[in-house]
Amino acid sequence: MVPNSETLVLLVFIGGTAIIVGAIQLVVGVYQLADNVDRMARALLDRGRD
């Protein structure tokens, strides 16, 4: 059951788009995690100074 060329191009396009969107979400998630860790570390350091 091999799809015709038009269907194959559409599936590759949809798959590529999904991979790109997933990569963007991964980058945003890692950035947010790093920001949260930085905030937590600053809060702990500020608490230690008080």
All heavy atoms as atom14 arrays in JSON, in Angstrom:
{
  "sequence": "MVPNSETLVLLVFIGGTAIIVGAIQLVVGVYQLADNVDRMARALLDRGRD",
  "atom14_mask": [
    [1, 1, 1, 1, 1, 1, 1, 1, 0, 0, 0, 0, 0, 0],
    [1, 1, 1, 1, 1, 1, 1, 0, 0, 0, 0, 0, 0, 0],
    [1, 1, 1, 1, 1, 1, 1, 0, 0, 0, 0, 0, 0, 0],
    [1, 1, 1, 1, 1, 1, 1, 1, 0, 0, 0, 0, 0, 0],
    [1, 1, 1, 1, 1, 1, 0, 0, 0, 0, 0, 0, 0, 0],
    [1, 1, 1, 1, 1, 1, 1, 1, 1, 0, 0, 0, 0, 0],
    [1, 1, 1, 1, 1, 1, 1, 0, 0, 0, 0, 0, 0, 0],
    [1, 1, 1, 1, 1, 1, 1, 1, 0, 0, 0, 0, 0, 0],
    [1, 1, 1, 1, 1, 1, 1, 0, 0, 0, 0, 0, 0, 0],
    [1, 1, 1, 1, 1, 1, 1, 1, 0, 0, 0, 0, 0, 0],
    [1, 1, 1, 1, 1, 1, 1, 1, 0, 0, 0, 0, 0, 0],
    [1, 1, 1, 1, 1, 1, 1, 0, 0, 0, 0, 0, 0, 0],
    [1, 1, 1, 1, 1, 1, 1, 1, 1, 1, 1, 0, 0, 0],
    [1, 1, 1, 1, 1, 1, 1, 1, 0, 0, 0, 0, 0, 0],
    [1, 1, 1, 1, 0, 0, 0, 0, 0, 0, 0, 0, 0, 0],
    [1, 1, 1, 1, 0, 0, 0, 0, 0, 0, 0, 0, 0, 0],
    [1, 1, 1, 1, 1, 1, 1, 0, 0, 0, 0, 0, 0, 0],
    [1, 1, 1, 1, 1, 0, 0, 0, 0, 0, 0, 0, 0, 0],
    [1, 1, 1, 1, 1, 1, 1, 1, 0, 0, 0, 0, 0, 0],
    [1, 1, 1, 1, 1, 1, 1, 1, 0, 0, 0, 0, 0, 0],
    [1, 1, 1, 1, 1, 1, 1, 0, 0, 0, 0, 0, 0, 0],
    [1, 1, 1, 1, 0, 0, 0, 0, 0, 0, 0, 0, 0, 0],
    [1, 1, 1, 1, 1, 0, 0, 0, 0, 0, 0, 0, 0, 0],
    [1, 1, 1, 1, 1, 1, 1, 1, 0, 0, 0, 0, 0, 0],
    [1, 1, 1, 1, 1, 1, 1, 1, 1, 0, 0, 0, 0, 0],
    [1, 1, 1, 1, 1, 1, 1, 1, 0, 0, 0, 0, 0, 0],
    [1, 1, 1, 1, 1, 1, 1, 0, 0, 0, 0, 0, 0, 0],
    [1, 1, 1, 1, 1, 1, 1, 0, 0, 0, 0, 0, 0, 0],
    [1, 1, 1, 1, 0, 0, 0, 0, 0, 0, 0, 0, 0, 0],
    [1, 1, 1, 1, 1, 1, 1, 0, 0, 0, 0, 0, 0, 0],
    [1, 1, 1, 1, 1, 1, 1, 1, 1, 1, 1, 1, 0, 0],
    [1, 1, 1, 1, 1, 1, 1, 1, 1, 0, 0, 0, 0, 0],
    [1, 1, 1, 1, 1, 1, 1, 1, 0, 0, 0, 0, 0, 0],
    [1, 1, 1, 1, 1, 0, 0, 0, 0, 0, 0, 0, 0, 0],
    [1, 1, 1, 1, 1, 1, 1, 1, 0, 0, 0, 0, 0, 0],
    [1, 1, 1, 1, 1, 1, 1, 1, 0, 0, 0, 0, 0, 0],
    [1, 1, 1, 1, 1, 1, 1, 0, 0, 0, 0, 0, 0, 0],
    [1, 1, 1, 1, 1, 1, 1, 1, 0, 0, 0, 0, 0, 0],
    [1, 1, 1, 1, 1, 1, 1, 1, 1, 1, 1, 0, 0, 0],
    [1, 1, 1, 1, 1, 1, 1, 1, 0, 0, 0, 0, 0, 0],
    [1, 1, 1, 1, 1, 0, 0, 0, 0, 0, 0, 0, 0, 0],
    [1, 1, 1, 1, 1, 1, 1, 1, 1, 1, 1, 0, 0, 0],
    [1, 1, 1, 1, 1, 0, 0, 0, 0, 0, 0, 0, 0, 0],
    [1, 1, 1, 1, 1, 1, 1, 1, 0, 0, 0, 0, 0, 0],
    [1, 1, 1, 1, 1, 1, 1, 1, 0, 0, 0, 0, 0, 0],
    [1, 1, 1, 1, 1, 1, 1, 1, 0, 0, 0, 0, 0, 0],
    [1, 1, 1, 1, 1, 1, 1, 1, 1, 1, 1, 0, 0, 0],
    [1, 1, 1, 1, 0, 0, 0, 0, 0, 0, 0, 0, 0, 0],
    [1, 1, 1, 1, 1, 1, 1, 1, 1, 1, 1, 0, 0, 0],
    [1, 1, 1, 1, 1, 1, 1, 1, 0, 0, 0, 0, 0, 0]
  ],
  "atom14_positions": [
    [[0.85, -1.19, 0.0], [0.0, 0.0, 0.0], [0.89, 1.24, 0.0], [1.13, 1.85, 1.03], [-0.92, -0.03, 1.22], [-1.98, 1.02, 1.19], [-3.18, 0.63, 2.48], [-3.71, 2.25, 2.86], [0.0, 0.0, 0.0], [0.0, 0.0, 0.0], [0.0, 0.0, 0.0], [0.0, 0.0, 0.0], [0.0, 0.0, 0.0], [0.0, 0.0, 0.0]],
    [[1.39, 1.61, -1.14], [2.27, 2.77, -1.29], [1.42, 3.95, -1.75], [0.7, 3.85, -2.73], [3.37, 2.46, -2.32], [4.24, 3.69, -2.54], [4.19, 1.27, -1.89], [0.0, 0.0, 0.0], [0.0, 0.0, 0.0], [0.0, 0.0, 0.0], [0.0, 0.0, 0.0], [0.0, 0.0, 0.0], [0.0, 0.0, 0.0], [0.0, 0.0, 0.0]],
    [[1.51, 5.09, -1.03], [0.72, 6.26, -1.45], [1.28, 6.86, -2.74], [2.46, 6.68, -3.05], [0.86, 7.22, -0.28], [2.11, 6.82, 0.41], [2.26, 5.34, 0.18], [0.0, 0.0, 0.0], [0.0, 0.0, 0.0], [0.0, 0.0, 0.0], [0.0, 0.0, 0.0], [0.0, 0.0, 0.0], [0.0, 0.0, 0.0], [0.0, 0.0, 0.0]],
    [[0.43, 7.58, -3.44], [0.9, 8.22, -4.67], [1.81, 9.4, -4.31], [1.95, 9.78, -3.15], [-0.27, 8.66, -5.55], [-1.2, 9.61, -4.82], [-0.86, 10.14, -3.79], [-2.38, 9.81, -5.39], [0.0, 0.0, 0.0], [0.0, 0.0, 0.0], [0.0, 0.0, 0.0], [0.0, 0.0, 0.0], [0.0, 0.0, 0.0], [0.0, 0.0, 0.0]],
    [[2.46, 9.98, -5.28], [3.48, 11.0, -5.03], [2.9, 12.25, -4.37], [3.55, 12.85, -3.52], [4.19, 11.36, -6.32], [3.28, 11.93, -7.25], [0.0, 0.0, 0.0], [0.0, 0.0, 0.0], [0.0, 0.0, 0.0], [0.0, 0.0, 0.0], [0.0, 0.0, 0.0], [0.0, 0.0, 0.0], [0.0, 0.0, 0.0], [0.0, 0.0, 0.0]],
    [[1.69, 12.64, -4.73], [1.09, 13.84, -4.12], [0.85, 13.62, -2.64], [1.11, 14.5, -1.82], [-0.21, 14.19, -4.83], [-0.02, 14.64, -6.27], [-1.34, 14.85, -6.98], [-2.39, 14.56, -6.37], [-1.31, 15.29, -8.14], [0.0, 0.0, 0.0], [0.0, 0.0, 0.0], [0.0, 0.0, 0.0], [0.0, 0.0, 0.0], [0.0, 0.0, 0.0]],
    [[0.35, 12.45, -2.29], [0.09, 12.14, -0.88], [1.4, 12.05, -0.11], [1.49, 12.53, 1.02], [-0.67, 10.81, -0.76], [-1.86, 10.87, -1.57], [-1.04, 10.52, 0.66], [0.0, 0.0, 0.0], [0.0, 0.0, 0.0], [0.0, 0.0, 0.0], [0.0, 0.0, 0.0], [0.0, 0.0, 0.0], [0.0, 0.0, 0.0], [0.0, 0.0, 0.0]],
    [[2.41, 11.49, -0.72], [3.71, 11.37, -0.07], [4.32, 12.75, 0.2], [4.85, 13.0, 1.29], [4.65, 10.54, -0.93], [5.96, 10.1, -0.29], [5.69, 9.28, 0.96], [6.79, 9.31, -1.28], [0.0, 0.0, 0.0], [0.0, 0.0, 0.0], [0.0, 0.0, 0.0], [0.0, 0.0, 0.0], [0.0, 0.0, 0.0], [0.0, 0.0, 0.0]],
    [[4.22, 13.66, -0.75], [4.73, 15.02, -0.57], [3.98, 15.7, 0.56], [4.58, 16.38, 1.4], [4.61, 15.83, -1.88], [4.87, 17.3, -1.64], [5.57, 15.29, -2.92], [0.0, 0.0, 0.0], [0.0, 0.0, 0.0], [0.0, 0.0, 0.0], [0.0, 0.0, 0.0], [0.0, 0.0, 0.0], [0.0, 0.0, 0.0], [0.0, 0.0, 0.0]],
    [[2.68, 15.54, 0.61], [1.88, 16.14, 1.67], [2.26, 15.58, 3.04], [2.43, 16.33, 4.01], [0.39, 15.91, 1.41], [-0.58, 16.5, 2.43], [-0.45, 18.02, 2.46], [-2.0, 16.08, 2.12], [0.0, 0.0, 0.0], [0.0, 0.0, 0.0], [0.0, 0.0, 0.0], [0.0, 0.0, 0.0], [0.0, 0.0, 0.0], [0.0, 0.0, 0.0]],
    [[2.45, 14.28, 3.13], [2.85, 13.67, 4.4], [4.22, 14.13, 4.85], [4.45, 14.4, 6.03], [2.82, 12.14, 4.28], [1.44, 11.5, 4.19], [1.58, 10.0, 3.95], [0.62, 11.77, 5.43], [0.0, 0.0, 0.0], [0.0, 0.0, 0.0], [0.0, 0.0, 0.0], [0.0, 0.0, 0.0], [0.0, 0.0, 0.0], [0.0, 0.0, 0.0]],
    [[5.16, 14.25, 3.92], [6.5, 14.74, 4.26], [6.43, 16.19, 4.72], [7.09, 16.57, 5.69], [7.46, 14.58, 3.06], [8.75, 15.32, 3.28], [7.72, 13.12, 2.78], [0.0, 0.0, 0.0], [0.0, 0.0, 0.0], [0.0, 0.0, 0.0], [0.0, 0.0, 0.0], [0.0, 0.0, 0.0], [0.0, 0.0, 0.0], [0.0, 0.0, 0.0]],
    [[5.62, 17.0, 4.07], [5.46, 18.4, 4.47], [4.86, 18.5, 5.87], [5.35, 19.26, 6.71], [4.58, 19.14, 3.45], [4.29, 20.56, 3.85], [5.26, 21.53, 3.73], [3.04, 20.91, 4.35], [5.0, 22.84, 4.09], [2.77, 22.21, 4.72], [3.75, 23.19, 4.58], [0.0, 0.0, 0.0], [0.0, 0.0, 0.0], [0.0, 0.0, 0.0]],
    [[3.82, 17.73, 6.13], [3.19, 17.76, 7.46], [4.17, 17.26, 8.52], [4.28, 17.83, 9.61], [1.9, 16.93, 7.45], [0.84, 17.62, 6.59], [1.37, 16.72, 8.87], [-0.41, 16.81, 6.37], [0.0, 0.0, 0.0], [0.0, 0.0, 0.0], [0.0, 0.0, 0.0], [0.0, 0.0, 0.0], [0.0, 0.0, 0.0], [0.0, 0.0, 0.0]],
    [[4.9, 16.2, 8.22], [5.89, 15.69, 9.16], [6.99, 16.68, 9.44], [7.4, 16.87, 10.59], [0.0, 0.0, 0.0], [0.0, 0.0, 0.0], [0.0, 0.0, 0.0], [0.0, 0.0, 0.0], [0.0, 0.0, 0.0], [0.0, 0.0, 0.0], [0.0, 0.0, 0.0], [0.0, 0.0, 0.0], [0.0, 0.0, 0.0], [0.0, 0.0, 0.0]],
    [[7.51, 17.32, 8.41], [8.55, 18.33, 8.58], [8.07, 19.51, 9.4], [8.79, 20.02, 10.27], [0.0, 0.0, 0.0], [0.0, 0.0, 0.0], [0.0, 0.0, 0.0], [0.0, 0.0, 0.0], [0.0, 0.0, 0.0], [0.0, 0.0, 0.0], [0.0, 0.0, 0.0], [0.0, 0.0, 0.0], [0.0, 0.0, 0.0], [0.0, 0.0, 0.0]],
    [[6.85, 19.94, 9.14], [6.28, 21.04, 9.9], [6.11, 20.66, 11.37], [6.43, 21.45, 12.26], [4.9, 21.45, 9.32], [5.07, 21.79, 7.94], [4.31, 22.62, 10.05], [0.0, 0.0, 0.0], [0.0, 0.0, 0.0], [0.0, 0.0, 0.0], [0.0, 0.0, 0.0], [0.0, 0.0, 0.0], [0.0, 0.0, 0.0], [0.0, 0.0, 0.0]],
    [[5.68, 19.45, 11.63], [5.52, 18.99, 13.0], [6.87, 18.93, 13.72], [6.97, 19.28, 14.91], [4.85, 17.62, 13.03], [0.0, 0.0, 0.0], [0.0, 0.0, 0.0], [0.0, 0.0, 0.0], [0.0, 0.0, 0.0], [0.0, 0.0, 0.0], [0.0, 0.0, 0.0], [0.0, 0.0, 0.0], [0.0, 0.0, 0.0], [0.0, 0.0, 0.0]],
    [[7.9, 18.5, 13.03], [9.24, 18.45, 13.64], [9.73, 19.86, 13.96], [10.29, 20.1, 15.04], [10.22, 17.72, 12.7], [9.89, 16.23, 12.67], [11.66, 17.94, 13.14], [10.67, 15.45, 11.65], [0.0, 0.0, 0.0], [0.0, 0.0, 0.0], [0.0, 0.0, 0.0], [0.0, 0.0, 0.0], [0.0, 0.0, 0.0], [0.0, 0.0, 0.0]],
    [[9.52, 20.8, 13.07], [9.95, 22.18, 13.31], [9.2, 22.78, 14.49], [9.79, 23.42, 15.38], [9.77, 23.03, 12.04], [10.76, 22.58, 10.97], [9.94, 24.51, 12.34], [10.53, 23.18, 9.61], [0.0, 0.0, 0.0], [0.0, 0.0, 0.0], [0.0, 0.0, 0.0], [0.0, 0.0, 0.0], [0.0, 0.0, 0.0], [0.0, 0.0, 0.0]],
    [[7.89, 22.58, 14.55], [7.09, 23.1, 15.66], [7.54, 22.46, 16.98], [7.68, 23.14, 17.99], [5.58, 22.87, 15.4], [4.77, 23.16, 16.64], [5.12, 23.74, 14.24], [0.0, 0.0, 0.0], [0.0, 0.0, 0.0], [0.0, 0.0, 0.0], [0.0, 0.0, 0.0], [0.0, 0.0, 0.0], [0.0, 0.0, 0.0], [0.0, 0.0, 0.0]],
    [[7.79, 21.17, 16.96], [8.27, 20.49, 18.16], [9.63, 21.01, 18.61], [9.86, 21.18, 19.81], [0.0, 0.0, 0.0], [0.0, 0.0, 0.0], [0.0, 0.0, 0.0], [0.0, 0.0, 0.0], [0.0, 0.0, 0.0], [0.0, 0.0, 0.0], [0.0, 0.0, 0.0], [0.0, 0.0, 0.0], [0.0, 0.0, 0.0], [0.0, 0.0, 0.0]],
    [[10.52, 21.28, 17.68], [11.83, 21.81, 18.04], [11.7, 23.2, 18.66], [12.39, 23.52, 19.63], [12.73, 21.86, 16.81], [0.0, 0.0, 0.0], [0.0, 0.0, 0.0], [0.0, 0.0, 0.0], [0.0, 0.0, 0.0], [0.0, 0.0, 0.0], [0.0, 0.0, 0.0], [0.0, 0.0, 0.0], [0.0, 0.0, 0.0], [0.0, 0.0, 0.0]],
    [[10.82, 24.02, 18.12], [10.6, 25.36, 18.68], [10.05, 25.24, 20.1], [10.49, 25.94, 21.01], [9.66, 26.18, 17.78], [10.38, 26.51, 16.47], [9.19, 27.45, 18.48], [9.47, 27.12, 15.42], [0.0, 0.0, 0.0], [0.0, 0.0, 0.0], [0.0, 0.0, 0.0], [0.0, 0.0, 0.0], [0.0, 0.0, 0.0], [0.0, 0.0, 0.0]],
    [[9.1, 24.35, 20.32], [8.55, 24.16, 21.66], [9.61, 23.66, 22.63], [9.64, 24.07, 23.79], [7.38, 23.18, 21.61], [6.14, 23.77, 20.99], [4.98, 22.79, 20.98], [5.18, 21.57, 21.05], [3.77, 23.31, 20.9], [0.0, 0.0, 0.0], [0.0, 0.0, 0.0], [0.0, 0.0, 0.0], [0.0, 0.0, 0.0], [0.0, 0.0, 0.0]],
    [[10.49, 22.8, 22.16], [11.58, 22.31, 23.01], [12.5, 23.45, 23.42], [12.87, 23.57, 24.6], [12.37, 21.23, 22.27], [13.59, 20.68, 23.0], [13.16, 19.94, 24.27], [14.39, 19.78, 22.09], [0.0, 0.0, 0.0], [0.0, 0.0, 0.0], [0.0, 0.0, 0.0], [0.0, 0.0, 0.0], [0.0, 0.0, 0.0], [0.0, 0.0, 0.0]],
    [[12.87, 24.31, 22.48], [13.75, 25.44, 22.79], [13.09, 26.38, 23.78], [13.72, 26.82, 24.75], [14.15, 26.18, 21.49], [14.84, 27.5, 21.8], [15.04, 25.31, 20.64], [0.0, 0.0, 0.0], [0.0, 0.0, 0.0], [0.0, 0.0, 0.0], [0.0, 0.0, 0.0], [0.0, 0.0, 0.0], [0.0, 0.0, 0.0], [0.0, 0.0, 0.0]],
    [[11.83, 26.68, 23.58], [11.1, 27.57, 24.5], [11.02, 26.93, 25.89], [11.23, 27.61, 26.9], [9.69, 27.89, 23.95], [8.84, 28.59, 25.0], [9.81, 28.75, 22.71], [0.0, 0.0, 0.0], [0.0, 0.0, 0.0], [0.0, 0.0, 0.0], [0.0, 0.0, 0.0], [0.0, 0.0, 0.0], [0.0, 0.0, 0.0], [0.0, 0.0, 0.0]],
    [[10.76, 25.64, 25.96], [10.68, 24.96, 27.24], [12.0, 24.96, 27.98], [12.05, 25.18, 29.2], [0.0, 0.0, 0.0], [0.0, 0.0, 0.0], [0.0, 0.0, 0.0], [0.0, 0.0, 0.0], [0.0, 0.0, 0.0], [0.0, 0.0, 0.0], [0.0, 0.0, 0.0], [0.0, 0.0, 0.0], [0.0, 0.0, 0.0], [0.0, 0.0, 0.0]],
    [[13.1, 24.72, 27.27], [14.42, 24.74, 27.9], [14.73, 26.15, 28.4], [15.28, 26.33, 29.49], [15.5, 24.24, 26.92], [16.89, 24.51, 27.44], [15.3, 22.75, 26.65], [0.0, 0.0, 0.0], [0.0, 0.0, 0.0], [0.0, 0.0, 0.0], [0.0, 0.0, 0.0], [0.0, 0.0, 0.0], [0.0, 0.0, 0.0], [0.0, 0.0, 0.0]],
    [[14.38, 27.17, 27.62], [14.61, 28.55, 28.04], [13.83, 28.87, 29.31], [14.35, 29.49, 30.24], [14.23, 29.52, 26.92], [14.33, 30.96, 27.33], [15.57, 31.6, 27.36], [13.2, 31.68, 27.7], [15.67, 32.93, 27.75], [13.3, 33.01, 28.1], [14.53, 33.62, 28.13], [14.62, 34.93, 28.52], [0.0, 0.0, 0.0], [0.0, 0.0, 0.0]],
    [[12.56, 28.45, 29.36], [11.75, 28.71, 30.54], [12.3, 27.97, 31.76], [12.29, 28.53, 32.87], [10.3, 28.31, 30.29], [9.58, 29.25, 29.34], [8.16, 28.8, 29.03], [7.82, 27.64, 29.25], [7.36, 29.7, 28.51], [0.0, 0.0, 0.0], [0.0, 0.0, 0.0], [0.0, 0.0, 0.0], [0.0, 0.0, 0.0], [0.0, 0.0, 0.0]],
    [[12.77, 26.75, 31.57], [13.35, 26.0, 32.67], [14.6, 26.71, 33.19], [14.78, 26.87, 34.41], [13.7, 24.58, 32.22], [14.43, 23.72, 33.25], [13.54, 23.46, 34.45], [14.89, 22.42, 32.63], [0.0, 0.0, 0.0], [0.0, 0.0, 0.0], [0.0, 0.0, 0.0], [0.0, 0.0, 0.0], [0.0, 0.0, 0.0], [0.0, 0.0, 0.0]],
    [[15.46, 27.15, 32.3], [16.68, 27.85, 32.71], [16.33, 29.15, 33.43], [16.96, 29.5, 34.43], [17.55, 28.14, 31.49], [0.0, 0.0, 0.0], [0.0, 0.0, 0.0], [0.0, 0.0, 0.0], [0.0, 0.0, 0.0], [0.0, 0.0, 0.0], [0.0, 0.0, 0.0], [0.0, 0.0, 0.0], [0.0, 0.0, 0.0], [0.0, 0.0, 0.0]],
    [[15.32, 29.86, 32.97], [14.89, 31.09, 33.62], [14.37, 30.81, 35.03], [14.7, 31.53, 35.98], [13.81, 31.78, 32.78], [13.45, 33.15, 33.3], [14.39, 33.93, 33.57], [12.25, 33.44, 33.43], [0.0, 0.0, 0.0], [0.0, 0.0, 0.0], [0.0, 0.0, 0.0], [0.0, 0.0, 0.0], [0.0, 0.0, 0.0], [0.0, 0.0, 0.0]],
    [[13.6, 29.74, 35.18], [13.08, 29.39, 36.51], [14.2, 28.98, 37.46], [14.19, 29.35, 38.64], [12.04, 28.26, 36.4], [10.75, 28.73, 35.8], [10.43, 29.91, 35.84], [9.98, 27.8, 35.24], [0.0, 0.0, 0.0], [0.0, 0.0, 0.0], [0.0, 0.0, 0.0], [0.0, 0.0, 0.0], [0.0, 0.0, 0.0], [0.0, 0.0, 0.0]],
    [[15.17, 28.23, 36.97], [16.3, 27.84, 37.81], [17.09, 29.08, 38.22], [17.51, 29.2, 39.38], [17.19, 26.81, 37.07], [18.5, 26.59, 37.8], [16.44, 25.5, 36.9], [0.0, 0.0, 0.0], [0.0, 0.0, 0.0], [0.0, 0.0, 0.0], [0.0, 0.0, 0.0], [0.0, 0.0, 0.0], [0.0, 0.0, 0.0], [0.0, 0.0, 0.0]],
    [[17.28, 30.0, 37.29], [18.0, 31.23, 37.61], [17.25, 32.04, 38.67], [17.86, 32.54, 39.62], [18.18, 32.06, 36.34], [18.99, 33.31, 36.56], [20.12, 33.19, 37.08], [18.5, 34.41, 36.23], [0.0, 0.0, 0.0], [0.0, 0.0, 0.0], [0.0, 0.0, 0.0], [0.0, 0.0, 0.0], [0.0, 0.0, 0.0], [0.0, 0.0, 0.0]],
    [[15.95, 32.15, 38.54], [15.16, 32.89, 39.54], [15.25, 32.22, 40.91], [15.36, 32.9, 41.93], [13.7, 32.98, 39.1], [13.46, 33.92, 37.96], [11.99, 33.99, 37.62], [11.76, 34.79, 36.44], [10.59, 35.28, 36.1], [9.54, 35.03, 36.86], [10.46, 35.99, 35.02], [0.0, 0.0, 0.0], [0.0, 0.0, 0.0], [0.0, 0.0, 0.0]],
    [[15.18, 30.89, 40.93], [15.25, 30.17, 42.19], [16.62, 30.38, 42.84], [16.71, 30.61, 44.05], [14.99, 28.69, 41.98], [14.99, 27.87, 43.26], [14.72, 26.13, 42.98], [16.2, 25.7, 42.1], [0.0, 0.0, 0.0], [0.0, 0.0, 0.0], [0.0, 0.0, 0.0], [0.0, 0.0, 0.0], [0.0, 0.0, 0.0], [0.0, 0.0, 0.0]],
    [[17.67, 30.31, 42.05], [19.02, 30.51, 42.6], [19.19, 31.92, 43.14], [19.76, 32.11, 44.22], [20.06, 30.23, 41.51], [0.0, 0.0, 0.0], [0.0, 0.0, 0.0], [0.0, 0.0, 0.0], [0.0, 0.0, 0.0], [0.0, 0.0, 0.0], [0.0, 0.0, 0.0], [0.0, 0.0, 0.0], [0.0, 0.0, 0.0], [0.0, 0.0, 0.0]],
    [[18.67, 32.91, 42.43], [18.77, 34.29, 42.92], [17.97, 34.47, 44.21], [18.42, 35.17, 45.12], [18.26, 35.26, 41.86], [19.19, 35.42, 40.71], [18.69, 36.42, 39.72], [19.52, 36.4, 38.52], [19.57, 37.38, 37.66], [18.85, 38.46, 37.83], [20.34, 37.29, 36.6], [0.0, 0.0, 0.0], [0.0, 0.0, 0.0], [0.0, 0.0, 0.0]],
    [[16.81, 33.85, 44.28], [16.0, 33.96, 45.5], [16.72, 33.31, 46.69], [16.71, 33.85, 47.8], [14.64, 33.31, 45.28], [0.0, 0.0, 0.0], [0.0, 0.0, 0.0], [0.0, 0.0, 0.0], [0.0, 0.0, 0.0], [0.0, 0.0, 0.0], [0.0, 0.0, 0.0], [0.0, 0.0, 0.0], [0.0, 0.0, 0.0], [0.0, 0.0, 0.0]],
    [[17.36, 32.17, 46.46], [18.09, 31.52, 47.54], [19.29, 32.36, 47.97], [19.58, 32.47, 49.17], [18.55, 30.13, 47.11], [17.45, 29.08, 46.99], [18.03, 27.79, 46.4], [16.81, 28.81, 48.32], [0.0, 0.0, 0.0], [0.0, 0.0, 0.0], [0.0, 0.0, 0.0], [0.0, 0.0, 0.0], [0.0, 0.0, 0.0], [0.0, 0.0, 0.0]],
    [[19.99, 32.97, 47.02], [21.13, 33.82, 47.37], [20.67, 35.06, 48.11], [21.32, 35.48, 49.08], [21.91, 34.2, 46.1], [22.71, 33.07, 45.45], [23.29, 33.56, 44.13], [23.8, 32.58, 46.37], [0.0, 0.0, 0.0], [0.0, 0.0, 0.0], [0.0, 0.0, 0.0], [0.0, 0.0, 0.0], [0.0, 0.0, 0.0], [0.0, 0.0, 0.0]],
    [[19.58, 35.66, 47.67], [19.05, 36.85, 48.35], [18.58, 36.49, 49.76], [18.75, 37.28, 50.69], [17.92, 37.48, 47.55], [18.4, 38.16, 46.28], [19.61, 38.41, 46.17], [17.56, 38.39, 45.39], [0.0, 0.0, 0.0], [0.0, 0.0, 0.0], [0.0, 0.0, 0.0], [0.0, 0.0, 0.0], [0.0, 0.0, 0.0], [0.0, 0.0, 0.0]],
    [[18.0, 35.32, 49.91], [17.55, 34.88, 51.24], [18.73, 34.67, 52.17], [18.66, 34.97, 53.36], [16.74, 33.6, 51.1], [16.08, 33.16, 52.37], [15.27, 31.91, 52.13], [15.66, 30.95, 53.15], [15.66, 29.66, 53.04], [15.29, 29.12, 51.91], [16.03, 28.89, 54.0], [0.0, 0.0, 0.0], [0.0, 0.0, 0.0], [0.0, 0.0, 0.0]],
    [[19.81, 34.17, 51.62], [21.01, 33.94, 52.42], [21.65, 35.22, 52.9], [22.29, 35.27, 53.94], [0.0, 0.0, 0.0], [0.0, 0.0, 0.0], [0.0, 0.0, 0.0], [0.0, 0.0, 0.0], [0.0, 0.0, 0.0], [0.0, 0.0, 0.0], [0.0, 0.0, 0.0], [0.0, 0.0, 0.0], [0.0, 0.0, 0.0], [0.0, 0.0, 0.0]],
    [[21.49, 36.29, 52.13], [22.09, 37.59, 52.49], [21.29, 38.3, 53.58], [21.84, 39.1, 54.31], [22.17, 38.49, 51.26], [23.17, 38.03, 50.26], [23.25, 38.99, 49.1], [23.95, 38.35, 47.98], [23.73, 38.63, 46.72], [22.83, 39.53, 46.38], [24.4, 38.02, 45.78], [0.0, 0.0, 0.0], [0.0, 0.0, 0.0], [0.0, 0.0, 0.0]],
    [[20.01, 38.0, 53.65], [19.17, 38.7, 54.64], [19.39, 38.18, 56.05], [19.79, 37.15, 56.36], [17.69, 38.57, 54.27], [17.37, 39.34, 52.99], [18.17, 40.23, 52.64], [16.35, 39.05, 52.34], [0.0, 0.0, 0.0], [0.0, 0.0, 0.0], [0.0, 0.0, 0.0], [0.0, 0.0, 0.0], [0.0, 0.0, 0.0], [0.0, 0.0, 0.0]]
  ]
}
